Amino acid sequence: MRRLDFGPGKMRPVRQVLDRRFASSPDEAVVWLRDAYSAHYFDSWGEWIDLSCDPKSRSLVLVQVLLVELDLMKDTDIFSKLGRGKMKSAVEENGSHYLDQTFQKIKAGLN
């Protein structure tokens, strides 16, 4: 079970079965995270993180991708249609916050 922060005072438990995969080489590390099951809120959840380094230029490149598919975005009732824009902006804002937190953890691990 994970706890996701959907905004100030909106922490919610999410029951998920996650599949994590990791691959690395001397100059690259890749992590895939995909849900096999989510109890509610999401139809699907996926993350991809790629960290690669170039020893010649002494630089690192980090690519993060977050995929979230919400059940509620597909509902066709009037209340879901009216709230769709707010839901979309909340997912985008909280998704950015989630990716920023992940970036900070990766950055801390590199130091």
Secondary structure as UniProt FT lines:
FT   STRAND          2..5
FT   TURN            8..9
FT   STRAND          11..14
FT   STRAND          16..25
FT   TURN            26..27
FT   STRAND          28..38
FT   STRAND          42..54
FT   TURN            55..58
FT   STRAND          59..70
FT   HELIX           71..74
FT   HELIX           78..110
//
